[in-house]
Amino acid sequence: MILGLDDPFVAMAYLSILALAAFSIIYGTLRRHAAPDEITEEDHQWALEEQQVDDER
């Protein structure tokens, strides 16, 4: 009997869910800042054009 559950498959599924949740949190924390967030001149021009369009409304 694992974790008070009689069926080992249910216990394995329960433990797998907990392991996956822990892995997701750790992976997300480590990869949070992996990709640099660089703003190119093209992005800047696009943002300015969008702001002008919004201001005209």
N, CA, C and O atoms as a GROMACS GRO file, in nm:
protein
  228
    1MET      N    1   0.085  -0.117   0.000
    1MET     CA    2   0.000   0.000   0.000
    1MET      C    3   0.090   0.123   0.000
    1MET      O    4   0.170   0.144   0.091
    2ILE      N    5   0.073   0.205  -0.105
    2ILE     CA    6   0.154   0.326  -0.121
    2ILE      C    7   0.064   0.447  -0.101
    2ILE      O    8  -0.040   0.460  -0.166
    3LEU      N    9   0.104   0.535  -0.011
    3LEU     CA   10   0.028   0.658   0.018
    3LEU      C   11  -0.116   0.628   0.059
    3LEU      O   12  -0.204   0.712   0.041
    4GLY      N   13  -0.140   0.514   0.113
    4GLY     CA   14  -0.274   0.477   0.156
    4GLY      C   15  -0.365   0.435   0.042
    4GLY      O   16  -0.486   0.422   0.060
    5LEU      N   17  -0.307   0.413  -0.075
    5LEU     CA   18  -0.386   0.371  -0.191
    5LEU      C   19  -0.360   0.224  -0.217
    5LEU      O   20  -0.244   0.180  -0.219
    6ASP      N   21  -0.466   0.148  -0.236
    6ASP     CA   22  -0.452   0.004  -0.256
    6ASP      C   23  -0.402  -0.031  -0.396
    6ASP      O   24  -0.330  -0.130  -0.413
    7ASP      N   25  -0.438   0.048  -0.496
    7ASP     CA   26  -0.401   0.018  -0.634
    7ASP      C   27  -0.267   0.085  -0.667
    7ASP      O   28  -0.257   0.208  -0.661
    8PRO      N   29  -0.164   0.008  -0.701
    8PRO     CA   30  -0.033   0.068  -0.728
    8PRO      C   31  -0.034   0.158  -0.853
    8PRO      O   32   0.047   0.250  -0.862
    9PHE      N   33  -0.123   0.133  -0.947
    9PHE     CA   34  -0.129   0.216  -1.066
    9PHE      C   35  -0.184   0.356  -1.034
    9PHE      O   36  -0.139   0.455  -1.091
   10VAL      N   37  -0.278   0.362  -0.943
   10VAL     CA   38  -0.332   0.491  -0.900
   10VAL      C   39  -0.224   0.568  -0.824
   10VAL      O   40  -0.207   0.688  -0.844
   11ALA      N   41  -0.151   0.499  -0.738
   11ALA     CA   42  -0.042   0.562  -0.665
   11ALA      C   43   0.066   0.611  -0.761
   11ALA      O   44   0.120   0.720  -0.744
   12MET      N   45   0.098   0.530  -0.863
   12MET     CA   46   0.198   0.569  -0.961
   12MET      C   47   0.152   0.692  -1.040
   12MET      O   48   0.232   0.781  -1.068
   13ALA      N   49   0.025   0.698  -1.076
   13ALA     CA   50  -0.028   0.814  -1.147
   13ALA      C   51  -0.023   0.938  -1.059
   13ALA      O   52   0.013   1.046  -1.106
   14TYR      N   53  -0.057   0.924  -0.934
   14TYR     CA   54  -0.054   1.034  -0.839
   14TYR      C   55   0.089   1.086  -0.823
   14TYR      O   56   0.112   1.207  -0.829
   15LEU      N   57   0.184   0.997  -0.805
   15LEU     CA   58   0.323   1.038  -0.789
   15LEU      C   59   0.378   1.098  -0.919
   15LEU      O   60   0.461   1.190  -0.915
   16SER      N   61   0.333   1.047  -1.032
   16SER     CA   62   0.377   1.102  -1.160
   16SER      C   63   0.329   1.245  -1.179
   16SER      O   64   0.402   1.330  -1.229
   17ILE      N   65   0.207   1.272  -1.139
   17ILE     CA   66   0.154   1.408  -1.149
   17ILE      C   67   0.234   1.503  -1.061
   17ILE      O   68   0.267   1.614  -1.104
   18LEU      N   69   0.266   1.461  -0.941
   18LEU     CA   70   0.346   1.545  -0.852
   18LEU      C   71   0.487   1.568  -0.909
   18LEU      O   72   0.539   1.679  -0.901
   19ALA      N   73   0.547   1.463  -0.965
   19ALA     CA   74   0.680   1.476  -1.024
   19ALA      C   75   0.677   1.569  -1.145
   19ALA      O   76   0.768   1.650  -1.162
   20LEU      N   77   0.574   1.558  -1.228
   20LEU     CA   78   0.563   1.644  -1.345
   20LEU      C   79   0.542   1.790  -1.304
   20LEU      O   80   0.598   1.880  -1.366
   21ALA      N   81   0.464   1.814  -1.202
   21ALA     CA   82   0.444   1.949  -1.152
   21ALA      C   83   0.575   2.008  -1.101
   21ALA      O   84   0.607   2.124  -1.130
   22ALA      N   85   0.652   1.930  -1.026
   22ALA     CA   86   0.780   1.977  -0.976
   22ALA      C   87   0.877   2.004  -1.091
   22ALA      O   88   0.947   2.105  -1.091
   23PHE      N   89   0.880   1.913  -1.188
   23PHE     CA   90   0.967   1.933  -1.305
   23PHE      C   91   0.929   2.059  -1.381
   23PHE      O   92   1.017   2.134  -1.423
   24SER      N   93   0.800   2.084  -1.399
   24SER     CA   94   0.754   2.202  -1.473
   24SER      C   95   0.794   2.330  -1.402
   24SER      O   96   0.836   2.426  -1.467
   25ILE      N   97   0.782   2.333  -1.272
   25ILE     CA   98   0.820   2.452  -1.195
   25ILE      C   99   0.970   2.476  -1.206
   25ILE      O  100   1.014   2.589  -1.228
   26ILE      N  101   1.049   2.371  -1.190
   26ILE     CA  102   1.195   2.385  -1.198
   26ILE      C  103   1.238   2.426  -1.338
   26ILE      O  104   1.320   2.516  -1.354
   27TYR      N  105   1.183   2.361  -1.440
   27TYR     CA  106   1.219   2.393  -1.578
   27TYR      C  107   1.180   2.537  -1.612
   27TYR      O  108   1.258   2.609  -1.674
   28GLY      N  109   1.062   2.577  -1.574
   28GLY     CA  110   1.017   2.713  -1.601
   28GLY      C  111   1.103   2.816  -1.532
   28GLY      O  112   1.132   2.922  -1.589
   29THR      N  113   1.145   2.788  -1.410
   29THR     CA  114   1.230   2.880  -1.336
   29THR      C  115   1.367   2.892  -1.402
   29THR      O  116   1.421   3.002  -1.412
   30LEU      N  117   1.422   2.781  -1.447
   30LEU     CA  118   1.554   2.785  -1.509
   30LEU      C  119   1.551   2.850  -1.647
   30LEU      O  120   1.646   2.918  -1.686
   31ARG      N  121   1.444   2.831  -1.721
   31ARG     CA  122   1.436   2.882  -1.859
   31ARG      C  123   1.368   3.018  -1.870
   31ARG      O  124   1.347   3.068  -1.981
   32ARG      N  125   1.332   3.077  -1.759
   32ARG     CA  126   1.255   3.201  -1.760
   32ARG      C  127   1.325   3.312  -1.840
   32ARG      O  128   1.260   3.383  -1.918
   33HIS      N  129   1.453   3.327  -1.821
   33HIS     CA  130   1.526   3.435  -1.886
   33HIS      C  131   1.623   3.383  -1.992
   33HIS      O  132   1.723   3.449  -2.021
   34ALA      N  133   1.595   3.269  -2.050
   34ALA     CA  134   1.687   3.210  -2.146
   34ALA      C  135   1.691   3.287  -2.278
   34ALA      O  136   1.798   3.304  -2.335
   35ALA      N  137   1.578   3.332  -2.325
   35ALA     CA  138   1.574   3.404  -2.452
   35ALA      C  139   1.586   3.554  -2.426
   35ALA      O  140   1.507   3.611  -2.351
   36PRO      N  141   1.685   3.618  -2.488
   36PRO     CA  142   1.699   3.762  -2.467
   36PRO      C  143   1.583   3.836  -2.534
   36PRO      O  144   1.541   3.801  -2.645
   37ASP      N  145   1.533   3.936  -2.468
   37ASP     CA  146   1.422   4.013  -2.519
   37ASP      C  147   1.476   4.141  -2.580
   37ASP      O  148   1.480   4.245  -2.514
   38GLU      N  149   1.518   4.132  -2.706
   38GLU     CA  150   1.578   4.246  -2.773
   38GLU      C  151   1.476   4.314  -2.862
   38GLU      O  152   1.400   4.248  -2.933
   39ILE      N  153   1.474   4.446  -2.859
   39ILE     CA  154   1.384   4.523  -2.943
   39ILE      C  155   1.465   4.577  -3.060
   39ILE      O  156   1.560   4.653  -3.041
   40THR      N  157   1.426   4.537  -3.180
   40THR     CA  158   1.496   4.583  -3.299
   40THR      C  159   1.437   4.717  -3.344
   40THR      O  160   1.332   4.759  -3.296
   41GLU      N  161   1.507   4.781  -3.437
   41GLU     CA  162   1.458   4.907  -3.491
   41GLU      C  163   1.325   4.887  -3.563
   41GLU      O  164   1.237   4.974  -3.559
   42GLU      N  165   1.310   4.773  -3.629
   42GLU     CA  166   1.184   4.741  -3.697
   42GLU      C  167   1.069   4.730  -3.597
   42GLU      O  168   0.958   4.778  -3.624
   43ASP      N  169   1.095   4.667  -3.483
   43ASP     CA  170   0.993   4.658  -3.378
   43ASP      C  171   0.955   4.796  -3.326
   43ASP      O  172   0.838   4.824  -3.301
   44HIS      N  173   1.055   4.880  -3.309
   44HIS     CA  174   1.032   5.015  -3.258
   44HIS      C  175   0.947   5.095  -3.356
   44HIS      O  176   0.853   5.164  -3.314
   45GLN      N  177   0.977   5.087  -3.484
   45GLN     CA  178   0.899   5.159  -3.585
   45GLN      C  179   0.756   5.107  -3.590
   45GLN      O  180   0.662   5.186  -3.604
   46TRP      N  181   0.739   4.977  -3.579
   46TRP     CA  182   0.605   4.919  -3.579
   46TRP      C  183   0.524   4.972  -3.460
   46TRP      O  184   0.407   5.006  -3.475
   47ALA      N  185   0.587   4.978  -3.344
   47ALA     CA  186   0.518   5.026  -3.224
   47ALA      C  187   0.478   5.172  -3.240
   47ALA      O  188   0.369   5.211  -3.198
   48LEU      N  189   0.564   5.253  -3.301
   48LEU     CA  190   0.530   5.393  -3.324
   48LEU      C  191   0.412   5.407  -3.420
   48LEU      O  192   0.323   5.488  -3.397
   49GLU      N  193   0.412   5.327  -3.527
   49GLU     CA  194   0.301   5.331  -3.622
   49GLU      C  195   0.171   5.287  -3.556
   49GLU      O  196   0.066   5.346  -3.582
   50GLU      N  197   0.177   5.184  -3.473
   50GLU     CA  198   0.057   5.138  -3.402
   50GLU      C  199   0.005   5.246  -3.307
   50GLU      O  200  -0.116   5.265  -3.294
   51GLN      N  201   0.095   5.316  -3.241
   51GLN     CA  202   0.054   5.422  -3.150
   51GLN      C  203  -0.014   5.535  -3.228
   51GLN      O  204  -0.112   5.593  -3.181
   52GLN      N  205   0.039   5.568  -3.346
   52GLN     CA  206  -0.022   5.672  -3.428
   52GLN      C  207  -0.163   5.631  -3.472
   52GLN      O  208  -0.255   5.713  -3.471
   53VAL      N  209  -0.179   5.507  -3.511
   53VAL     CA  210  -0.310   5.457  -3.552
   53VAL      C  211  -0.408   5.463  -3.434
   53VAL      O  212  -0.523   5.503  -3.450
   54ASP      N  213  -0.362   5.423  -3.317
   54ASP     CA  214  -0.449   5.428  -3.199
   54ASP      C  215  -0.487   5.571  -3.163
   54ASP      O  216  -0.600   5.598  -3.121
   55ASP      N  217  -0.393   5.663  -3.180
   55ASP     CA  218  -0.420   5.804  -3.147
   55ASP      C  219  -0.521   5.865  -3.244
   55ASP      O  220  -0.595   5.956  -3.206
   56GLU      N  221  -0.525   5.817  -3.367
   56GLU     CA  222  -0.616   5.872  -3.467
   56GLU      C  223  -0.761   5.827  -3.443
   56GLU      O  224  -0.853   5.889  -3.496
   57ARG      N  225  -0.781   5.724  -3.368
   57ARG     CA  226  -0.916   5.672  -3.343
   57ARG      C  227  -0.990   5.758  -3.249
   57ARG      O  228  -1.105   5.730  -3.217
   0.00000   0.00000   0.00000
